[in-house]
Amino acid sequence: MKIEDFEFEELNTQIALAELLENIARQIREGKELELPMPTVKDGIIKVALGEPIETGIEVNLRKYFTHITIEMSWEKPQKEGNP
């Protein structure tokens, strides 16, 4: 499975979105791996190993009827012990 092949958009209430972001923040604080909803199967998850430093970017597009906010994060894949 290639994770970059997946994009996911879903309508959420403000409370559901806040809970998702709080869960992501908790996982980043713990610093091991990030578990995200599987885009193609609602009951599955994608596990991604976290690394540092984390590069972040925020893009805001104001349109006539919608506001789009894109938050991006990227980091190098952590090296497993014994691998260069």
Beta strands, then each sheet from edge to edge (+ up, - down):
strand 1: 33-37
strand 2: 45-49
strand 3: 55-62
strand 4: 67-74
sheet 1: 1+ 2-
sheet 2: 3+ 4-
end
